[in-house]
Amino acid sequence: MPLTFTLDPAITPALRDSVLDLWTDVSNADGAVGFVPPVSRAEVRPELVRHFVQMAEGRTRLLVGHDEDGRPAAAAFLTRNTHRLMTHWVWLYTVMVHPDLQGRGYGRELLAAAADAARGMDGVEAVRLTCRGGHGLERFYASCGYKEVGRVPDAIRVAPGDDRDEVVMLLPLG
């Protein structure tokens, strides 16, 4: 079943907790979403709150993919660039699909929905994201139309002696 996507959903306590659980579960399944497992909800919560603050300021938008039962199964954040010379592209952050649901095409659906959301934002011509090397994510994003436009070797330290590249990807919307 395809997901149903909602851009800028009302942040209810239930949605807040569901996104927090999703982010924690993805992190603990070794998903490259800003944490290294094991991680607790208490560790993820401050980062989610930062995203919510940016949403309240109008800089960030939340995209949630709901499964057939209405539960959040995927999510991503789109953030406007604040530099006046870079307002023609947005950042895509914290792209995640619940680990139990991966391999069903939901990641592709999420990226397509994010691109559609970005197309609906005034003046936006491209989506930019970074991903952690060592997971094969750059191949996945490339298969969804993104192009690798930069790489910073060993920029992400996931553990002592385990440094990963930060890969910059771009999706032109034209």
C-alpha positions in Angstrom: 0.0 0.0 0.0 1.3 3.5 -0.8 1.8 6.0 1.9 -0.3 9.1 2.3 1.8 12.2 2.7 1.0 15.3 4.7 3.1 18.4 4.5 3.0 20.7 7.5 0.7 18.5 9.7 -0.7 19.8 12.9 1.8 18.9 15.6 -0.3 17.0 18.1 1.1 15.1 21.1 0.4 11.9 19.2 2.3 13.0 16.1 5.1 14.4 18.1 5.5 11.1 19.9 5.2 9.1 16.7 7.9 11.1 14.9 10.1 10.8 18.0 9.6 7.0 18.0 10.2 6.8 14.3 13.5 8.8 14.6 14.6 6.7 17.5 13.8 3.4 15.8 15.5 4.4 12.6 18.6 5.5 14.6 18.7 2.2 16.5 18.5 0.3 13.2 21.7 2.0 12.2 19.9 4.6 10.0 22.1 7.6 9.2 19.9 10.3 10.7 22.2 12.1 13.0 22.8 9.5 15.8 24.7 6.4 16.3 23.0 3.5 18.1 22.1 2.8 20.7 20.1 6.0 21.3 17.1 6.7 23.5 14.0 8.8 23.0 15.5 11.2 25.5 18.6 11.7 23.4 16.6 12.3 20.2 14.0 14.6 21.7 16.1 17.8 21.9 16.9 17.5 18.2 13.3 17.0 17.3 12.4 20.0 19.5 15.0 22.1 17.5 13.2 21.1 14.3 9.9 22.0 15.8 11.3 25.5 16.8 12.5 26.0 13.2 9.0 25.0 12.0 7.4 27.5 14.3 9.8 30.2 12.9 8.7 29.3 9.4 12.1 28.0 8.2 11.4 24.3 8.3 8.5 22.1 7.0 7.7 18.6 8.1 6.6 15.9 5.6 5.0 12.8 7.1 4.1 9.6 5.3 1.2 7.7 7.0 0.6 4.0 6.5 -2.9 2.6 5.8 -3.6 2.7 9.5 -2.7 6.4 9.7 0.6 5.8 11.6 3.6 7.8 10.6 5.9 5.4 8.6 8.2 7.9 7.0 9.2 11.5 7.5 11.6 14.2 6.4 12.2 17.9 7.0 12.6 20.6 4.4 14.5 23.7 5.5 14.7 26.9 3.6 18.2 28.3 3.1 18.6 31.5 5.1 21.5 32.9 3.0 20.1 35.5 0.6 22.2 34.2 -2.3 21.0 30.6 -1.8 17.2 30.9 -1.4 16.7 29.0 -4.7 17.3 25.6 -3.0 16.2 23.9 0.2 17.8 21.4 2.5 16.2 18.0 3.0 17.1 16.6 6.4 16.4 13.5 8.5 15.0 11.4 5.7 13.6 8.3 7.4 11.4 5.3 6.8 10.6 2.9 9.7 13.0 0.0 9.6 10.1 -2.6 9.6 8.8 -1.0 6.4 12.0 -0.6 4.4 12.3 -2.3 1.0 8.8 -1.6 0.0 9.5 1.6 -2.1 8.5 4.0 0.7 11.8 5.7 0.6 11.3 6.5 -3.1 7.8 7.7 -2.3 9.1 9.9 0.4 11.7 11.5 -1.8 9.2 12.1 -4.6 6.8 13.7 -2.1 9.6 15.9 -0.8 10.5 17.0 -4.3 6.8 17.8 -4.9 6.7 19.8 -1.7 9.8 21.7 -2.7 8.3 22.5 -6.1 5.4 24.1 -4.3 7.7 26.5 -2.4 8.2 29.9 -4.0 11.5 30.3 -5.9 12.8 26.8 -5.1 14.7 25.2 -7.9 16.6 22.4 -6.2 16.8 20.1 -3.2 20.1 19.5 -1.5 20.9 16.9 1.1 23.9 15.3 2.8 24.3 11.7 3.6 26.7 9.6 5.6 29.1 7.5 3.5 29.4 3.8 4.2 25.7 3.0 4.0 25.2 3.0 0.2 22.9 5.9 0.5 24.4 7.9 -2.3 23.5 5.1 -4.7 20.0 5.1 -3.4 19.7 8.9 -3.8 21.3 8.7 -7.2 18.7 6.2 -8.3 16.0 8.7 -7.2 17.5 11.5 -9.4 20.0 13.1 -7.0 23.5 13.8 -8.2 26.6 13.7 -6.0 28.0 17.3 -6.1 30.6 17.0 -3.3 32.2 14.8 -0.7 34.1 15.7 2.4 36.3 12.7 3.4 36.1 11.5 7.0 33.8 14.4 8.0 31.6 12.2 10.2 33.0 10.4 13.1 30.6 7.6 14.2 33.1 6.0 16.5 36.9 6.3 17.3 38.6 5.1 14.2 35.4 5.0 12.2 35.2 8.1 10.1 32.8 8.4 7.2 32.5 10.7 4.2 29.8 13.4 4.1 28.3 13.2 0.7 26.5 16.2 -0.8 23.6 15.4 -3.2 21.5 17.7 -5.3 18.2 17.2 -7.1 17.4 19.9 -9.7 13.6 20.4 -9.9 13.5 21.9 -13.4 
